[in-house]
Amino acid sequence: MDDPGWQGVRTVGLDGFADLVAREGRFILRSIAERDRSSKQVVPYLVLHDGERTFLMRRTRAGADARLHDRYSIGVGGHLNPGDADVLSGLRREWREELEADFTPDFRLVGLLNDDTTEVGSVHLGAVYVADAAGRPVGIRETDKLSGGFVEAALVAAVSDRLETWSRLTFDFLAATETPGPRADL
């Protein structure tokens, strides 16, 4: 997917996004794509809520990408794989790989995320989804690479200077667009 030419989170084009990826998307070796700004890797990016709280994670130094060490994230997700039928199936796979939970929530696409200001962001395009755990327990599967859990929005704001850029952009977007109160409708 070529550089979209905009910055931040936007909601325009959500209806046709999955069809566009299915029609125009192609797989490129990740080792090449991570250095090639001419193509964007589509990454499903889930923000998980539990009512008013948000799932906040901190990346350890054991993670493969040194650019993300010791950074905080509110996004669960990862690269699409050749075996993923579409973006949503890639998100479901990432849910199973990244988190320990005995349920799969309803995922709702709320925006597309682009950030060309960082080396990481310049080669990725996020499909931002939200979901609600509805009081059900959720844990991190790879505890050597991540730590975290549900926290109040004030705690996310308190670490905003250490949030990954995508998380900061997404947190600000959601804070401006989501209404206060339980999010049982997600």
C-alpha positions as CSV (number, residue, x, y, z in Angstrom):
1,M,0.0,0.0,0.0
2,D,1.5,3.3,-1.0
3,D,2.1,6.3,1.3
4,P,-1.4,7.6,2.1
5,G,-0.2,11.3,2.2
6,W,-1.8,12.3,5.5
7,Q,-0.8,12.2,9.2
8,G,-2.7,11.0,12.3
9,V,-5.9,9.1,12.7
10,R,-8.8,9.6,10.2
11,T,-12.2,8.0,9.7
12,V,-12.6,8.7,6.0
13,G,-12.6,5.6,3.8
14,L,-13.3,3.0,6.5
15,D,-16.1,1.4,4.6
16,G,-13.9,0.5,1.6
17,F,-10.7,-0.1,3.5
18,A,-11.0,-3.9,3.8
19,D,-11.9,-4.2,0.1
20,L,-9.0,-2.0,-0.9
21,V,-6.5,-4.1,1.1
22,A,-8.0,-7.3,-0.4
23,R,-7.8,-5.9,-3.9
24,E,-4.6,-3.9,-3.9
25,G,-2.6,-5.4,-1.0
26,R,0.4,-7.7,-1.6
27,F,2.8,-9.4,0.7
28,I,6.4,-8.2,0.8
29,L,9.1,-9.9,2.9
30,R,9.1,-8.1,6.2
31,S,12.9,-7.7,6.2
32,I,12.5,-5.7,3.0
33,A,9.3,-3.9,3.9
34,E,10.7,-2.6,7.2
35,R,13.2,-0.5,5.2
36,D,11.0,0.4,2.2
37,R,9.0,3.7,2.7
38,S,7.4,3.2,-0.8
39,S,5.1,0.6,0.6
40,K,3.0,0.6,3.8
41,Q,2.5,-2.6,5.9
42,V,-1.1,-2.8,7.1
43,V,-1.2,-3.5,10.8
44,P,-4.4,-4.2,12.7
45,Y,-4.1,-2.1,16.0
46,L,-6.6,-2.9,18.8
47,V,-7.3,-0.6,21.7
48,L,-8.9,-2.8,24.4
49,H,-11.1,-1.2,27.0
50,D,-12.8,-2.5,30.1
51,G,-15.4,0.0,30.7
52,E,-13.6,3.3,31.3
53,R,-10.2,1.6,31.6
54,T,-7.7,1.0,28.8
55,F,-5.3,-1.9,28.4
56,L,-1.8,-0.4,28.7
57,M,1.4,-2.3,28.0
58,R,5.1,-1.6,28.5
59,R,7.6,-3.2,26.1
60,T,10.7,-4.7,27.6
61,R,14.1,-4.9,26.1
62,A,13.5,-8.6,25.2
63,G,11.4,-7.5,22.2
64,A,12.8,-7.9,18.7
65,D,12.4,-4.2,17.6
66,A,14.9,-2.1,19.6
67,R,13.1,1.0,18.4
68,L,10.2,0.1,20.8
69,H,12.1,-0.9,23.9
70,D,10.8,0.6,27.2
71,R,7.9,2.3,25.4
72,Y,4.3,2.1,26.4
73,S,1.5,1.1,24.1
74,I,-2.3,1.0,24.2
75,G,-2.3,-1.0,20.9
76,V,-2.4,-4.8,20.5
77,G,-1.7,-6.0,17.1
78,G,0.9,-6.8,14.5
79,H,1.7,-7.5,10.9
80,L,-0.6,-9.4,8.6
81,N,0.7,-12.8,7.5
82,P,0.2,-14.5,4.1
83,G,-2.3,-16.9,5.8
84,D,-4.6,-14.2,7.0
85,A,-7.7,-14.0,4.9
86,D,-8.1,-10.3,5.6
87,V,-7.3,-7.5,8.1
88,L,-9.9,-8.7,10.6
89,S,-8.7,-12.3,10.6
90,G,-5.2,-11.0,11.1
91,L,-6.4,-9.1,14.2
92,R,-8.1,-12.2,15.5
93,R,-4.8,-14.2,15.1
94,E,-2.9,-11.4,16.8
95,W,-5.5,-11.5,19.7
96,R,-4.8,-15.2,20.2
97,E,-1.0,-14.8,19.9
98,E,-0.6,-11.7,22.1
99,L,-3.2,-12.0,24.8
100,E,-4.5,-14.6,27.2
101,A,-8.3,-14.4,27.3
102,D,-11.0,-17.0,27.2
103,F,-13.1,-14.9,24.8
104,T,-12.8,-13.0,21.6
105,P,-14.5,-9.6,21.7
106,D,-16.4,-7.8,18.9
107,F,-13.8,-5.7,17.1
108,R,-15.0,-2.3,15.7
109,L,-12.9,-0.4,13.1
110,V,-12.8,3.2,14.2
111,G,-10.0,4.8,12.1
112,L,-6.9,4.5,10.0
113,L,-3.6,5.6,11.4
114,N,-0.6,7.0,9.6
115,D,2.6,8.5,11.1
116,D,5.5,9.3,8.8
117,T,7.4,11.2,11.5
118,T,9.2,8.1,12.9
119,E,11.2,5.3,11.3
120,V,8.7,2.7,12.5
121,G,5.6,4.6,11.5
122,S,6.9,5.5,8.1
123,V,6.6,1.9,6.9
124,H,3.2,1.0,8.6
125,L,-0.4,1.9,8.2
126,G,-2.6,1.1,11.2
127,A,-6.2,-0.1,11.1
128,V,-7.4,1.1,14.5
129,Y,-10.0,-1.1,16.2
130,V,-11.6,-0.9,19.6
131,A,-13.2,-3.6,21.7
132,D,-14.4,-4.0,25.3
133,A,-13.4,-6.8,27.7
134,A,-16.7,-6.3,29.6
135,G,-15.1,-7.2,32.9
136,R,-13.5,-10.4,31.6
137,P,-9.9,-11.1,32.6
138,V,-7.2,-10.4,30.0
139,G,-3.5,-11.1,30.4
140,I,-0.3,-10.8,28.3
141,R,1.0,-14.0,26.8
142,E,4.6,-13.1,26.3
143,T,5.4,-11.6,29.7
144,D,9.2,-11.6,28.9
145,K,8.4,-9.0,26.2
146,L,5.5,-7.1,27.7
147,S,3.9,-6.2,31.0
148,G,0.6,-4.4,31.6
149,G,-3.1,-4.4,32.3
150,F,-6.1,-2.2,32.5
151,V,-5.6,1.3,33.8
152,E,-7.5,4.6,34.1
153,A,-7.1,7.2,31.3
154,A,-5.2,9.4,33.8
155,L,-2.4,6.8,34.0
156,V,-2.1,6.6,30.2
157,A,-2.0,10.4,30.1
158,A,0.7,10.4,32.8
159,V,3.0,8.2,30.6
160,S,2.2,10.0,27.4
161,D,5.8,11.2,26.9
162,R,6.8,7.5,26.8
163,L,3.9,6.2,24.7
164,E,4.8,4.9,21.2
165,T,3.8,7.6,18.7
166,W,0.9,5.4,17.4
167,S,-0.4,5.0,20.9
168,R,-0.2,8.8,21.6
169,L,-2.0,9.6,18.3
170,T,-4.7,7.0,19.0
171,F,-5.2,7.9,22.6
172,D,-5.7,11.6,21.7
173,F,-8.0,10.6,18.8
174,L,-10.1,8.3,21.1
175,A,-10.2,10.9,23.9
176,A,-11.6,13.4,21.4
177,T,-14.2,11.1,19.8
178,E,-15.4,8.7,22.5
179,T,-18.1,9.8,24.9
180,P,-17.7,9.2,28.7
181,G,-19.5,6.4,30.3
182,P,-19.5,2.6,29.8
183,R,-18.6,1.4,26.4
184,A,-20.8,-1.7,26.5
185,D,-21.9,-1.0,22.9
186,L,-18.4,-1.7,21.5
